[in-house]
């Protein structure tokens, strides 16, 4: 039984787990470019869920929640850097450079981030 499928597009190819039918369907219909957008949306939804019922004091006191949110923000920034110019042009209101810039600062100047 085939458990993965190579999904190709203008941005290259990725292997998709066909057990996740939603992602496989996006890949079949649209290609890799939209999979990147799905990754970004899923990371944003997760980060939002992590802080949904957390006030600022609790957030600042919890290394676990801070780390979880930061990890999802890094995913968003990494994926934003892989989005094609065509996709960026479709959504010009998204601050693409700021998103990838945040990721780069967070990753490369980690010990300076407070």
N, C-alpha and C positions, 0 to 999 in steps of 0.2 A: 504494500500500500504506500502511495506517495504521501509523505508527511510535510514536504516543503516544495516550494515552487520558486523558480528564479524569475523575479519581476524586473523587467528592464525598462529603461526610458532614457531621456536625454541626459540625465544626471548619473547614469551608470546602472548597476544592477545590485539588487539585494535579494537575499533568500528570505522568503516569507513562510512562516509557520501556518500551514493550511488548517490547523486545528482551530485557529482564530479566524472564523469565517468572515467576520466583519473586515478585518485587515486584508485578508486575501481578496475579498470582493473589491475593495478600494483599489488594490494593486491591479487586478484584472481590468477594471474599468478605466482607471486613470493613469496608472504608472507610478514610478518611484517618487516623482515630485510631490504628489498629493500624500504619499505615505509620510513624507517629512512633516507636512502640515498636521496629519493625524497625530504624529509623535508630539508635536508642540502642543496641540490642544489637550492631549491626554496628560502631559506633564503639568500644564496650567490647571487643569481640573484637579489633579492630585494635590498640587501645592495649595490650592484654594481649600480643599477638604481638610488638609492638615491644620489650617488656621481658622477654620469656620467658627468654632466655638472657643477660641483662645484669645484672651485680651493681650494687650501689649506687655503687661507685666509678666504674665505666664509665658508668653513667647520668649521674652528676654531671659527668663529663668530656665528655659528648657533647651539644652544643647541638642537633644534628640529632634525636637521640632525644627529648630534652626537649621540643623544639618539636613533634614529631610527636604525642607523648602529650598535650601541652597542647591541641593543635588538636582531638584527638578528645574530650577532656574538655569543651572549649567546645561542640562539636557536641552532646554529651549534655546539657549544661546548657541550650543554646538550645532543643533539641527538648523537653526536660522542661517548659519554660515554655509550650509549645504544647499539651501534653496536656490533654484535657478533664477536668473535675471527675469525670465518670463513670468514666473510666479510672483516675484517681487513687484513687477510692473502691474500685475493684476490687483495687488493690495498695496498701493502706494502710501496709504495712511499708517501702515505698520512701520515703526521706527527700526528697520532692519539693522542699520549700523549701530544703533544704541544697544540693541539686544545682543548682537555679537560682541560689541565692545565691552559690555558688562561681563560677559562670559570670559573674555580674554583677561580683563582686570582681575576677576575673581580667581581664575586659574593661575595666572602668571605672577600675581603679586599677593598670593594667598596670605603670607605672613604679615602683610601690611594692612589687610582688610580688618576693620573693626566693626 
